[in-house]
Amino acid sequence: MITLTSAQEQIVEDKLTTGNYASAEEVIDLALELLQFLDAESLAWLKQTQQKILIGIEELDRKEGVDGAMVMEQMLQRFQDARQGKQR
Protein backbone atom coordinates (compact mmCIF):
# COMPACT_ATOMS: atom_id res chain seq x y z
CA MET A 1 0.00 0.00 0.00
CA ILE A 2 1.19 3.50 -0.86
CA THR A 3 0.28 6.55 1.15
CA LEU A 4 0.23 9.87 -0.68
CA THR A 5 0.85 13.21 0.94
CA SER A 6 -1.92 15.76 0.80
CA ALA A 7 0.01 17.66 -1.88
CA GLN A 8 0.33 14.49 -3.97
CA GLU A 9 -3.36 13.71 -3.52
CA GLN A 10 -4.19 17.24 -4.68
CA ILE A 11 -2.13 16.77 -7.83
CA VAL A 12 -3.97 13.52 -8.59
CA GLU A 13 -7.33 15.20 -7.92
CA ASP A 14 -6.40 18.13 -10.17
CA LYS A 15 -5.52 15.71 -12.96
CA LEU A 16 -8.78 13.83 -12.52
CA THR A 17 -10.82 17.03 -12.75
CA THR A 18 -9.39 17.71 -16.22
CA GLY A 19 -11.31 14.70 -17.49
CA ASN A 20 -8.21 13.34 -19.20
CA TYR A 21 -7.84 10.47 -16.76
CA ALA A 22 -10.35 7.84 -15.73
CA SER A 23 -8.88 7.05 -12.31
CA ALA A 24 -6.20 7.87 -9.78
CA GLU A 25 -4.47 4.65 -10.78
CA GLU A 26 -4.24 5.86 -14.36
CA VAL A 27 -2.66 9.13 -13.22
CA ILE A 28 -0.13 7.31 -11.07
CA ASP A 29 0.61 4.71 -13.77
CA LEU A 30 1.37 7.46 -16.26
CA ALA A 31 3.51 9.32 -13.73
CA LEU A 32 5.55 6.16 -13.11
CA GLU A 33 5.94 5.51 -16.84
CA LEU A 34 7.20 9.06 -17.29
CA LEU A 35 9.62 8.59 -14.42
CA GLN A 36 11.01 5.46 -16.10
CA PHE A 37 11.32 7.35 -19.37
CA LEU A 38 13.15 10.25 -17.71
CA ASP A 39 15.50 7.86 -15.94
CA ALA A 40 16.30 6.14 -19.25
CA GLU A 41 16.82 9.51 -20.97
CA SER A 42 19.09 10.67 -18.16
CA LEU A 43 21.15 7.50 -18.40
CA ALA A 44 21.44 7.86 -22.18
CA TRP A 45 22.52 11.51 -21.79
CA LEU A 46 25.08 10.51 -19.15
CA LYS A 47 26.56 7.83 -21.41
CA GLN A 48 26.72 10.23 -24.36
CA THR A 49 28.35 12.91 -22.22
CA GLN A 50 30.91 10.44 -20.85
CA GLN A 51 31.75 9.39 -24.42
CA LYS A 52 32.16 13.04 -25.49
CA ILE A 53 34.45 13.66 -22.52
CA LEU A 54 36.59 10.66 -23.45
CA ILE A 55 36.82 11.89 -27.04
CA GLY A 56 37.78 15.34 -25.77
CA ILE A 57 40.48 13.92 -23.52
CA GLU A 58 41.88 11.90 -26.41
CA GLU A 59 41.91 15.04 -28.60
CA LEU A 60 43.70 16.98 -25.88
CA ASP A 61 46.25 14.18 -25.54
CA ARG A 62 46.90 14.53 -29.29
CA LYS A 63 47.23 18.34 -28.85
CA GLU A 64 44.05 18.91 -30.89
CA GLY A 65 42.40 21.07 -28.24
CA VAL A 66 41.48 24.72 -28.58
CA ASP A 67 42.50 27.63 -26.41
CA GLY A 68 39.85 27.92 -23.70
CA ALA A 69 40.35 31.67 -23.22
CA MET A 70 39.80 32.25 -26.94
CA VAL A 71 36.61 30.17 -26.94
CA MET A 72 35.28 32.05 -23.91
CA GLU A 73 36.10 35.38 -25.58
CA GLN A 74 34.21 34.32 -28.71
CA MET A 75 31.22 33.17 -26.67
CA LEU A 76 31.18 36.42 -24.70
CA GLN A 77 31.30 38.41 -27.92
CA ARG A 78 28.39 36.41 -29.36
CA PHE A 79 26.42 36.98 -26.18
CA GLN A 80 27.11 40.71 -26.27
CA ASP A 81 26.20 40.89 -29.96
CA ALA A 82 22.94 39.04 -29.27
CA ARG A 83 22.08 41.45 -26.45
CA GLN A 84 22.64 44.36 -28.83
CA GLY A 85 20.52 42.72 -31.54
CA LYS A 86 23.42 41.99 -33.86
CA GLN A 87 23.64 38.73 -35.72
CA ARG A 88 26.70 37.03 -37.19
N, C-alpha and C positions, 0 to 999 in steps of 0.2 A: 504494500500500500504506500502511496505517495501522498504527502501532505503539502499543499501549496500555501504560500504566504498569502496574506490578504491582497498584496500588490499583484501577485501572480494570478490569483483568482479574478481580480479586476481586469487584467489583460485578457484572460480567457472570456470573461463576460462581454467585454468590449468587442472582441472578435465575433462572438456569437450574435451580438445585436446587429452586425453588418448584414447578416443573412447569407454570408458566403460559406458558412460552416454549419454542418448539421448537428454537431455535438462537441462537447469539451474534449472528448477523446480524439476527434478529428483535428482539432486545433493543436493539441499536444503532439499527436503523431506527426503532423506537418512540421512543427517546431523541432522535433527530434530529427526528422529527415534533413531539415535545413542545417542543423548542427553537424550532422555527419558530413554533409556536403562541404560546409565551411572548414571542417577539420581536414578533409581530403584536399581541398584547395590550398589550405595553409601548408600542408605537408608537401604538395607539389611545388608551391612557391619556394619553400625552404630548400628543396632539392635543387631547383633551378638556380637559386641564388648561390648555393654552395658550389655548384658546377661553374658558375660565372666567376666566383672568387678564385677557384682553382685555376681557371684559364688565365685570369688576371695575374696571379702569382707566377705562373709559367711564363707569361709575357714579360713580366718584370725581371725574372731570372735571365731572360734572353735579351734584356736591355731594350725592350720594345715599348716601355711605358712612356707616358707623357708627363710633362712638367706640371705638377699639381697646382702651383701658383698661377701658371698661365691659364689653366683650365678655369680656375676660380675667377680670374680676372675677366675672362671671356663670358662666363656665366653672369657675373655682376654687371657687365656692360649690357648684356641682353636684357637683364632684369630692368636696368635703368632705362634702356631704350623702350621697353614695353610700357613702363610707367609713364613715359613721355609720349606714348602713342606712335613711336617709330617702329617700323618693321624692317627686318633685314631680308 
